[in-house]
Amino acid sequence: MTESGNKYLRLVSRLFTLELIYVYLTVILSAGLIAYVLNANLVPSTSTFVRSLQAQSIIETIIYMVTIAIGTGGFYLIARGAVDRQMKRESGFMFLGGLALVLVTFIMIFSYWNFKVFG
């Protein structure tokens, strides 16, 4: 029991290091959670998407959070792929996977903005 309790405590302590807290706050602020809270009265409660760049709904905020998290994971894989300690094949796959995630993130964000602006 003590060993499994220590395992969960170590996992939680790894999830809340200073670097990861910075990443969490960056994702939350970049997704516009604070902007949504401040401008929630501009958005009708029944709308899922707002056709304006002035405000966003909670669904849009969640979409932005997920997209930014995917992009952050892609940049993490690119950084891991650049480390020379790993085997060349593994680091190459990490680099290509990270690059693919970053490209998917850009496509998701720009297609969503295109949908918001042009309908």
C-alpha positions as a Markdown table, in Angstrom:
| # | Residue | x | y | z |
|---|---|---|---|---|
| 1 | Met | 0.0 | 0.0 | 0.0 |
| 2 | Thr | 2.8 | 2.4 | 0.8 |
| 3 | Glu | 4.6 | 1.6 | -2.4 |
| 4 | Ser | 1.5 | 2.4 | -4.6 |
| 5 | Gly | 0.9 | 5.5 | -2.5 |
| 6 | Asn | 4.4 | 6.7 | -3.2 |
| 7 | Lys | 4.0 | 6.0 | -6.9 |
| 8 | Tyr | 0.9 | 8.2 | -7.1 |
| 9 | Leu | 2.6 | 10.9 | -5.1 |
| 10 | Arg | 5.6 | 10.8 | -7.4 |
| 11 | Leu | 3.3 | 11.1 | -10.4 |
| 12 | Val | 1.5 | 14.1 | -9.0 |
| 13 | Ser | 4.8 | 15.8 | -8.0 |
| 14 | Arg | 6.0 | 15.3 | -11.6 |
| 15 | Leu | 2.8 | 16.8 | -13.0 |
| 16 | Phe | 3.2 | 20.0 | -10.9 |
| 17 | Thr | 6.8 | 21.0 | -11.5 |
| 18 | Leu | 7.4 | 24.7 | -12.2 |
| 19 | Glu | 8.0 | 24.2 | -15.9 |
| 20 | Leu | 4.8 | 22.3 | -16.4 |
| 21 | Ile | 2.8 | 24.8 | -14.4 |
| 22 | Tyr | 4.1 | 27.4 | -16.8 |
| 23 | Val | 3.0 | 25.3 | -19.7 |
| 24 | Tyr | -0.5 | 24.8 | -18.2 |
| 25 | Leu | -0.9 | 28.6 | -17.6 |
| 26 | Thr | 0.3 | 29.4 | -21.1 |
| 27 | Val | -2.3 | 27.0 | -22.6 |
| 28 | Ile | -5.1 | 28.4 | -20.5 |
| 29 | Leu | -4.2 | 32.0 | -21.2 |
| 30 | Ser | -3.5 | 31.4 | -24.9 |
| 31 | Ala | -6.8 | 29.6 | -25.4 |
| 32 | Gly | -8.6 | 32.7 | -24.1 |
| 33 | Leu | -10.2 | 31.4 | -20.9 |
| 34 | Ile | -9.9 | 34.8 | -19.2 |
| 35 | Ala | -11.3 | 36.6 | -22.3 |
| 36 | Tyr | -14.2 | 34.2 | -22.3 |
| 37 | Val | -14.9 | 34.9 | -18.6 |
| 38 | Leu | -14.7 | 38.7 | -19.2 |
| 39 | Asn | -16.9 | 38.6 | -22.4 |
| 40 | Ala | -19.4 | 35.9 | -21.5 |
| 41 | Asn | -22.2 | 38.4 | -21.5 |
| 42 | Leu | -21.6 | 39.1 | -25.2 |
| 43 | Val | -22.3 | 35.5 | -26.2 |
| 44 | Pro | -25.8 | 34.0 | -26.0 |
| 45 | Ser | -25.8 | 30.9 | -23.8 |
| 46 | Thr | -27.3 | 28.7 | -26.6 |
| 47 | Ser | -24.6 | 29.5 | -29.2 |
| 48 | Thr | -21.8 | 27.0 | -29.8 |
| 49 | Phe | -19.9 | 29.2 | -32.3 |
| 50 | Val | -19.7 | 32.9 | -32.6 |
| 51 | Arg | -19.2 | 34.3 | -36.1 |
| 52 | Ser | -17.0 | 37.2 | -34.8 |
| 53 | Leu | -13.5 | 37.5 | -33.7 |
| 54 | Gln | -14.6 | 39.9 | -30.9 |
| 55 | Ala | -15.9 | 37.1 | -28.6 |
| 56 | Gln | -15.8 | 33.4 | -28.2 |
| 57 | Ser | -18.0 | 30.7 | -26.6 |
| 58 | Ile | -16.9 | 28.1 | -24.1 |
| 59 | Ile | -16.8 | 25.5 | -26.9 |
| 60 | Glu | -14.4 | 27.6 | -28.8 |
| 61 | Thr | -12.3 | 28.1 | -25.8 |
| 62 | Ile | -12.1 | 24.3 | -25.3 |
| 63 | Ile | -11.2 | 23.8 | -29.0 |
| 64 | Tyr | -8.4 | 26.3 | -28.6 |
| 65 | Met | -7.1 | 24.6 | -25.5 |
| 66 | Val | -7.0 | 21.2 | -27.1 |
| 67 | Thr | -5.4 | 22.6 | -30.3 |
| 68 | Ile | -2.7 | 24.5 | -28.3 |
| 69 | Ala | -2.1 | 21.4 | -26.2 |
| 70 | Ile | -1.6 | 19.3 | -29.4 |
| 71 | Gly | 0.8 | 21.9 | -30.8 |
| 72 | Thr | 2.7 | 22.0 | -27.5 |
| 73 | Gly | 3.1 | 18.2 | -27.6 |
| 74 | Gly | 4.3 | 18.6 | -31.2 |
| 75 | Phe | 7.0 | 21.0 | -30.2 |
| 76 | Tyr | 8.0 | 18.8 | -27.3 |
| 77 | Leu | 8.4 | 15.9 | -29.7 |
| 78 | Ile | 10.5 | 18.1 | -32.0 |
| 79 | Ala | 12.7 | 19.0 | -29.0 |
| 80 | Arg | 13.0 | 15.4 | -28.0 |
| 81 | Gly | 13.9 | 14.4 | -31.5 |
| 82 | Ala | 16.8 | 16.8 | -31.6 |
| 83 | Val | 18.6 | 15.2 | -28.6 |
| 84 | Asp | 21.7 | 13.3 | -29.7 |
| 85 | Arg | 21.5 | 10.7 | -27.0 |
| 86 | Gln | 18.8 | 8.7 | -28.7 |
| 87 | Met | 19.1 | 6.4 | -31.6 |
| 88 | Lys | 18.9 | 8.2 | -35.0 |
| 89 | Arg | 15.8 | 6.3 | -36.1 |
| 90 | Glu | 13.8 | 7.0 | -33.0 |
| 91 | Ser | 14.8 | 10.7 | -32.9 |
| 92 | Gly | 13.9 | 11.0 | -36.6 |
| 93 | Phe | 10.4 | 9.5 | -35.9 |
| 94 | Met | 9.9 | 11.9 | -32.9 |
| 95 | Phe | 10.9 | 14.8 | -35.0 |
| 96 | Leu | 8.6 | 13.9 | -37.9 |
| 97 | Gly | 5.7 | 13.1 | -35.5 |
| 98 | Gly | 6.2 | 16.5 | -33.8 |
| 99 | Leu | 6.3 | 18.3 | -37.1 |
| 100 | Ala | 3.1 | 16.5 | -38.2 |
| 101 | Leu | 1.4 | 17.6 | -35.0 |
| 102 | Val | 2.5 | 21.2 | -35.4 |
| 103 | Leu | 1.2 | 21.2 | -39.0 |
| 104 | Val | -2.1 | 19.7 | -37.9 |
| 105 | Thr | -2.4 | 22.4 | -35.3 |
| 106 | Phe | -1.8 | 25.2 | -37.8 |
| 107 | Ile | -4.4 | 23.7 | -40.1 |
| 108 | Met | -6.9 | 23.3 | -37.3 |
| 109 | Ile | -6.5 | 26.9 | -36.1 |
| 110 | Phe | -6.5 | 28.5 | -39.6 |
| 111 | Ser | -9.5 | 26.5 | -40.8 |
| 112 | Tyr | -11.4 | 27.4 | -37.6 |
| 113 | Trp | -10.6 | 31.1 | -38.1 |
| 114 | Asn | -11.7 | 30.8 | -41.7 |
| 115 | Phe | -15.0 | 29.2 | -40.5 |
| 116 | Lys | -15.5 | 32.0 | -38.0 |
| 117 | Val | -14.8 | 34.9 | -40.4 |
| 118 | Phe | -16.2 | 33.6 | -43.6 |
| 119 | Gly | -18.8 | 31.2 | -42.5 |
